[in-house]
Amino acid sequence: EEAAAAAALHKQKEEVMVATAVVMRKEKDEAAVVAAAALQKETEETAKEGAALMQEEQEEAAAAAALHKQKEEVMVATAVVMRKEKDEAAVVAAAALQKETEETAKEGAALMQEEQEEAAAAA
């Protein structure tokens, strides 16, 4: 009877050990599932942050491109204004030259008139 009781006790111990191993395995599996879910969540958050960063970089690049275009437009407008000012200066210079030419022509005509009168007086 003692041997049979000892064998039954030994069998119970083995069953408890097997049940404990099953429970530990189940807990280990659940912990792995929890860890995998946490990793998945972290991966999704990292992906969102990466997408937000890319969006921000695209917006900054677009702003830089717009600024570059504005600078080009300002440069073109400045060149147009400078060309206009240059053209206006050329018109002013041409008008001054025209006036000077007219005055020189008048002086030349007056000189010729004077020489003719002197020639007539000498004759």
N, CA, C and O of each residue as an XYZ file, in Angstrom:
492
protein
N       0.822     -1.201      0.000
C       0.000      0.000      0.000
C       0.862      1.258      0.000
O       0.568      2.239     -0.684
N       1.935      1.199      0.789
C       2.823      2.369      0.829
C       3.459      2.602     -0.530
O       3.600      3.741     -0.975
N       3.843      1.509     -1.187
C       4.456      1.624     -2.510
C       3.442      2.190     -3.488
O       3.777      3.034     -4.320
N       2.194      1.725     -3.390
C       1.142      2.219     -4.280
C       0.874      3.688     -3.984
O       0.687      4.470     -4.916
N       0.849      4.090     -2.701
C       0.626      5.483     -2.305
C       1.783      6.347     -2.795
O       1.581      7.464     -3.270
N       2.998      5.812     -2.673
C       4.185      6.556     -3.133
C       4.122      6.736     -4.640
O       4.453      7.807     -5.149
N       3.702      5.704     -5.360
C       3.593      5.786     -6.822
C       2.521      6.803     -7.210
O       2.709      7.581     -8.144
N       1.379      6.794     -6.481
C       0.297      7.747     -6.754
C       0.775      9.169     -6.478
O       0.485     10.086     -7.246
N       1.507      9.348     -5.383
C       2.041     10.659     -5.013
C       3.024     11.142     -6.086
O       3.010     12.306     -6.486
N       3.879     10.216     -6.539
C       4.860     10.544     -7.581
C       4.145     10.960     -8.876
O       4.556     11.901     -9.555
N       3.060     10.231     -9.198
C       2.302     10.542    -10.406
C       1.649     11.920    -10.284
O       1.632     12.687    -11.247
N       1.107     12.239     -9.094
C       0.488     13.543     -8.861
C       1.519     14.659     -9.034
O       1.236     15.694     -9.637
N       2.739     14.425     -8.486
C       3.807     15.420     -8.618
C       4.124     15.671    -10.095
O       4.298     16.813    -10.520
N       4.196     14.576    -10.872
C       4.469     14.726    -12.303
C       3.358     15.512    -12.991
O       3.630     16.367    -13.833
N       2.107     15.224    -12.633
C       0.968     15.939    -13.232
C       1.010     17.426    -12.880
O       0.738     18.281    -13.723
N       1.360     17.728    -11.604
C       1.485     19.123    -11.168
C       2.593     19.812    -11.960
O       2.434     20.955    -12.389
N       3.719     19.117    -12.155
C       4.845     19.682    -12.908
C       4.445     19.939    -14.355
O       4.781     20.978    -14.923
N       3.715     18.978    -14.954
C       3.244     19.154    -16.339
C       2.271     20.330    -16.417
O       2.360     21.160    -17.323
N       1.335     20.395    -15.451
C       0.357     21.488    -15.436
C       1.073     22.820    -15.251
O       0.722     23.810    -15.893
N       2.075     22.846    -14.376
C       2.860     24.073    -14.157
C       3.573     24.478    -15.435
O       3.597     25.657    -15.789
N       4.156     23.502    -16.134
C       4.850     23.779    -17.390
C       3.874     24.329    -18.436
O       4.210     25.245    -19.187
N       2.642     23.751    -18.477
C       1.618     24.224    -19.422
C       1.248     25.676    -19.104
O       1.163     26.518    -19.999
N       1.028     25.956    -17.802
C       0.676     27.329    -17.388
C       1.801     28.295    -17.732
O       1.556     29.378    -18.263
N       3.055     27.896    -17.425
C       4.205     28.765    -17.720
C       4.322     29.012    -19.222
O       4.615     30.126    -19.656
N       4.088     27.954    -20.014
C       4.155     28.104    -21.474
C       3.069     29.065    -21.961
O       3.307     29.903    -22.831
N       1.857     28.925    -21.374
C       0.748     29.799    -21.754
C       1.076     31.259    -21.408
O       0.848     32.164    -22.210
N       1.619     31.471    -20.188
C       1.996     32.825    -19.766
C       3.085     33.386    -20.683
O       3.060     34.564    -21.042
N       4.045     32.527    -21.057
C       5.130     32.942    -21.942
C       4.560     33.348    -23.311
O       4.977     34.352    -23.889
N       3.602     32.557    -23.822
C       2.962     32.862    -25.097
C       2.199     34.179    -25.014
O       2.274     35.003    -25.924
N       1.456     34.376    -23.906
C       0.706     35.630    -23.731
C       1.648     36.816    -23.665
O       1.371     37.864    -24.248
N       2.764     36.659    -22.955
C       3.757     37.741    -22.865
C       4.326     38.045    -24.255
O       4.560     39.205    -24.595
N       4.545     37.003    -25.047
C       5.055     37.198    -26.406
C       4.039     37.950    -27.255
O       4.405     38.814    -28.051
N       2.746     37.614    -27.082
C       1.679     38.309    -27.818
C       1.637     39.785    -27.418
O       1.526     40.665    -28.271
N       1.728     40.046    -26.105
C       1.726     41.428    -25.611
C       2.934     42.185    -26.158
O       2.807     43.330    -26.594
N       4.097     41.553    -26.135
C       5.318     42.194    -26.642
C       5.188     42.472    -28.135
O       5.590     43.537    -28.603
N       4.634     41.529    -28.882
C       4.450     41.706    -30.321
C       3.489     42.852    -30.602
O       3.713     43.639    -31.522
N       2.412     42.954    -29.811
C       1.444     44.047    -29.986
C       2.100     45.394    -29.689
O       1.880     46.374    -30.401
N       2.911     45.430    -28.624
C       3.616     46.674    -28.278
C       4.582     47.066    -29.393
O       4.678     48.240    -29.750
N       5.291     46.091    -29.940
C       6.227     46.346    -31.037
C       5.476     46.847    -32.262
O       5.927     47.777    -32.931
N       4.335     46.239    -32.558
C       3.506     46.661    -33.700
C       3.062     48.109    -33.520
O       3.125     48.904    -34.458
N       2.608     48.451    -32.305
C       2.154     49.816    -32.026
C       3.302     50.807    -32.193
O       3.131     51.872    -32.786
N       4.470     50.451    -31.667
C       5.656     51.305    -31.771
C       6.063     51.508    -33.239
O       6.438     52.605    -33.651
N       5.976     50.412    -34.017
C       6.299     50.482    -35.441
C       5.341     51.424    -36.166
O       5.766     52.224    -37.000
N       4.051     51.330    -35.850
C       3.047     52.198    -36.475
C       3.303     53.661    -36.111
O       3.221     54.541    -36.968
N       3.615     53.921    -34.827
C       3.897     55.287    -34.394
C       5.135     55.840    -35.098
O       5.158     56.997    -35.519
N       6.158     55.004    -35.220
C       7.378     55.427    -35.917
C       7.067     55.745    -37.379
O       7.582     56.719    -37.930
N       6.227     54.924    -38.001
C       5.832     55.158    -39.400
C       5.078     56.479    -39.526
O       5.297     57.239    -40.469
N       4.174     56.753    -38.554
C       3.428     58.021    -38.573
C       4.382     59.200    -38.419
O       4.269     60.195    -39.136
N       5.323     59.084    -37.481
C       6.297     60.158    -37.271
C       7.136     60.373    -38.531
O       7.418     61.507    -38.920
N       7.530     59.259    -39.163
C       8.305     59.356    -40.400
C       7.517     60.045    -41.491
O       8.057     60.886    -42.211
N       6.241     59.700    -41.623
C       5.377     60.317    -42.639
C       5.201     61.810    -42.353
O       5.228     62.628    -43.273
N       5.023     62.162    -41.086
C       4.865     63.572    -40.703
C       6.143     64.350    -41.017
O       6.096     65.483    -41.495
N       7.285     63.718    -40.738
C       8.566     64.363    -41.013
C       8.748     64.582    -42.515
O       9.191     65.647    -42.944
N       8.404     63.570    -43.306
C       8.500     63.703    -44.759
C       7.585     64.813    -45.260
O       7.971     65.597    -46.127
N       6.377     64.878    -44.716
C       5.420     65.925    -45.099
C       6.009     67.298    -44.789
O       5.941     68.219    -45.604
N       6.591     67.415    -43.591
C       7.204     68.675    -43.167
C       8.350     69.057    -44.109
O       8.480     70.212    -44.512
N       9.181     68.059    -44.452
C      10.300     68.326    -45.356
C       9.799     68.743    -46.738
O      10.382     69.623    -47.371
N       8.714     68.113    -47.209
C       8.139     68.482    -48.507
C       7.608     69.910    -48.472
O       7.778     70.672    -49.424
N       6.957     70.267    -47.347
C       6.430     71.627    -47.211
C       7.571     72.639    -47.183
O       7.482     73.705    -47.794
N       8.660     72.293    -46.459
C       9.818     73.190    -46.414
C      10.438     73.339    -47.798
O      10.833     74.436    -48.193
N      10.523     72.227    -48.535
C      11.083     72.279    -49.892
C      10.198     73.136    -50.795
O      10.701     73.915    -51.605
N       8.872     72.988    -50.653
C       7.939     73.790    -51.456
C       8.078     75.266    -51.103
O       8.059     76.122    -51.988
N       8.219     75.569    -49.810
C       8.396     76.967    -49.377
C       9.704     77.525    -49.929
O       9.756     78.674    -50.369
N      10.761     76.711    -49.907
C      12.060     77.153    -50.439
C      11.955     77.406    -51.937
O      12.519     78.372    -52.450
N      11.231     76.533    -52.640
C      11.051     76.705    -54.086
C      10.258     77.979    -54.373
O      10.581     78.725    -55.298
N       9.218     78.221    -53.575
C       8.412     79.439    -53.753
C       9.265     80.681    -53.496
O       9.166     81.671    -54.220
N      10.101     80.620    -52.464
C      10.975     81.750    -52.151
C      11.960     81.985    -53.289
O      12.211     83.126    -53.676
N      12.519     80.892    -53.828
C      13.458     80.997    -54.953
C      12.760     81.644    -56.153
O      13.331     82.508    -56.818
N      11.521     81.219    -56.423
C      10.766     81.784    -57.545
C      10.516     83.277    -57.320
O      10.633     84.080    -58.247
N      10.169     83.643    -56.075
C       9.954     85.056    -55.754
C      11.224     85.863    -56.000
O      11.182     86.959    -56.559
N      12.379     85.288    -55.561
C      13.648     85.986    -55.771
C      13.895     86.194    -57.257
O      14.321     87.271    -57.673
N      13.624     85.154    -58.069
C      13.801     85.275    -59.517
C      12.885     86.354    -60.080
O      13.301     87.148    -60.924
N      11.637     86.382    -59.613
C      10.685     87.394    -60.089
C      11.152     88.797    -59.718
O      11.032     89.731    -60.511
N      11.689     88.936    -58.499
C      12.217     90.243    -58.075
C      13.401     90.641    -58.949
O      13.528     91.798    -59.350
N      14.281     89.654    -59.244
C      15.436     89.949    -60.092
C      14.994     90.388    -61.487
O      15.549     91.331    -62.050
N      13.990     89.697    -62.044
C      13.474     90.061    -63.370
C      12.865     91.457    -63.320
O      13.127     92.284    -64.194
N      12.053     91.718    -62.298
C      11.422     93.035    -62.163
C      12.487     94.123    -62.020
O      12.361     95.203    -62.596
N      13.546     93.828    -61.240
C      14.640     94.787    -61.068
C      15.326     95.046    -62.405
O      15.637     96.189    -62.738
N      15.562     93.978    -63.172
C      16.195     94.132    -64.485
C      15.315     94.973    -65.405
O      15.821     95.812    -66.151
N      13.989     94.753    -65.354
C      13.055     95.535    -66.179
C      13.116     97.002    -65.787
O      13.177     97.882    -66.646
N      13.101     97.262    -64.472
C      13.161     98.656    -63.991
C      14.479     99.300    -64.420
O      14.503    100.436    -64.893
N      15.586     98.546    -64.246
C      16.889     99.093    -64.629
C      16.924     99.381    -66.130
O      17.456    100.407    -66.554
N      16.354     98.471    -66.939
C      16.311     98.664    -68.391
C      15.485     99.897    -68.716
O      15.859    100.698    -69.573
N      14.358    100.046    -68.027
C      13.489    101.204    -68.256
C      14.227    102.491    -67.906
O      14.179    103.472    -68.649
N      14.922    102.470    -66.742
C      15.687    103.651    -66.330
C      16.790    103.955    -67.339
O      17.049    105.114    -67.662
N      17.442    102.886    -67.838
C      18.499    103.055    -68.837
C      17.912    103.663    -70.113
O      18.494    104.572    -70.704
N      16.743    103.142    -70.530
C      16.072    103.679    -71.719
C      15.682    105.141    -71.517
O      15.849    105.965    -72.416
N      15.156    105.457    -70.317
C      14.780    106.846    -70.025
C      16.009    107.754    -70.043
O      15.957    108.877    -70.544
N      17.123    107.248    -69.485
C      18.363    108.026    -69.494
C      18.833    108.244    -70.931
O      19.332    109.318    -71.268
N      18.673    107.216    -71.784
C      19.061    107.339    -73.189
C      18.185    108.370    -73.886
O      18.679    109.149    -74.701
N      16.885    108.386    -73.576
C      15.965    109.376    -74.171
C      16.368    110.776    -73.743
O      16.399    111.698    -74.558
N      16.680    110.932    -72.446
C      17.103    112.244    -71.931
C      18.401    112.688    -72.624
O      18.539    113.842    -73.030
N      19.352    111.740    -72.749
C      20.630    112.062    -73.406
C      20.404    112.430    -74.865
O      21.028    113.358    -75.380
N      19.507    111.699    -75.532
C      19.214    111.989    -76.945
C      18.569    113.371    -77.080
O      18.881    114.125    -78.001
N      17.676    113.688    -76.161
C      17.023    115.005    -76.195
C      18.053    116.109    -75.965
O      18.019    117.144    -76.630
N      18.972    115.883    -75.019
C      20.018    116.879    -74.753
C      20.908    117.049    -75.981
O      21.286    118.166    -76.336
N      21.240    115.927    -76.628
C      22.070    115.984    -77.838
C      21.328    116.712    -78.955
O      21.923    117.505    -79.683
N      20.043    116.447    -79.090
C      19.220    117.119    -80.108
C      19.210    118.623    -79.858
O      19.357    119.411    -80.793
N      19.036    119.023    -78.599
C      18.996    120.444    -78.246
C      20.345    121.100    -78.548
O      20.416    122.203    -79.091
N      21.411    120.386    -78.180
C      22.758    120.896    -78.427
C      23.011    121.041    -79.936
O      23.606    122.015    -80.395
N      22.536    120.035    -80.692
C      22.696    120.086    -82.154
C      21.944    121.277    -82.728
O      22.458    121.976    -83.602
N      20.732    121.512    -82.242
C      19.931    122.656    -82.720
C      20.622    123.973    -82.381
O      20.661    124.886    -83.205
N      21.170    124.071    -81.161
C      21.861    125.308    -80.760
C      23.108    125.530    -81.624
O      23.404    126.650    -82.042
N      23.830    124.428    -81.880
C      25.021    124.530    -82.728
C      24.622    124.974    -84.136
O      25.306    125.792    -84.750
N      23.518    124.436    -84.641
C      23.046    124.817    -85.983
C      22.678    126.295    -86.013
O      22.987    126.994    -86.978
N      22.008    126.781    -84.944
C      21.634    128.205    -84.869
C      22.882    129.084    -84.846
O      22.971    130.097    -85.540
N      23.859    128.651    -84.008
C      25.105    129.410    -83.919
C      25.808    129.435    -85.272
O      26.343    130.461    -85.692
N      25.798    128.268    -85.956
C      26.422    128.189    -87.290
C      25.718    129.102    -88.283
O      26.363    129.783    -89.080
N      24.396    129.110    -88.230
C      23.624    129.975    -89.142
C      23.891    131.434    -88.842
O      24.043    132.248    -89.753
N      23.948    131.768    -87.541
C      24.217    133.162    -87.159
C      25.613    133.568    -87.622
O      25.808    134.690    -88.088
N      26.578    132.671    -87.500
C      27.948    132.963    -87.927
C      28.003    133.178    -89.440
O      28.657    134.104    -89.923
N      27.306    132.308    -90.184
C      27.273    132.455    -91.649
C      26.626    133.770    -92.038
O      27.089    134.457    -92.948
N      25.533    134.120    -91.332
C      24.840    135.390    -91.592
C      25.787    136.553    -91.358
O      25.849    137.496    -92.146
N      26.525    136.466    -90.253
C      27.474    137.521    -89.900
C      28.563    137.643    -90.970
O      28.917    138.750    -91.375
N      29.095    136.494    -91.431
C      30.138    136.504    -92.458
C      29.598    137.073    -93.773
O      30.303    137.800    -94.473
N      28.347    136.740    -94.104
C      27.757    137.297    -95.341
C      27.621    138.810    -95.246
O      27.903    139.543    -96.194
N      27.172    139.262    -94.050
C      26.999    140.716    -93.860
C      28.373    141.419    -93.945
O      28.492    142.496    -94.528
N      29.405    140.789    -93.353
C      30.744    141.368    -93.420
C      31.243    141.400    -94.875
O      31.862    142.372    -95.309
N      30.969    140.346    -95.598
C      31.378    140.288    -97.013
C      30.648    141.341    -97.834
O      31.227    141.971    -98.719
N      29.348    141.525    -97.522
C      28.560    142.520    -98.252
C      29.084    143.906    -97.910
O      29.172    144.764    -98.789
N      29.429    144.138    -96.663
C      29.929    145.463    -96.238
C      31.296    145.717    -96.883
O      31.610    146.848    -97.255
N      32.096    144.671    -97.011
C      33.422    144.837    -97.610
C      33.289    145.123    -99.100
O      34.114    145.831    -99.680
N      32.251    144.572    -99.715
C      32.072    144.771   -101.152
C      31.477    146.153   -101.330
O      31.223    146.575   -102.458
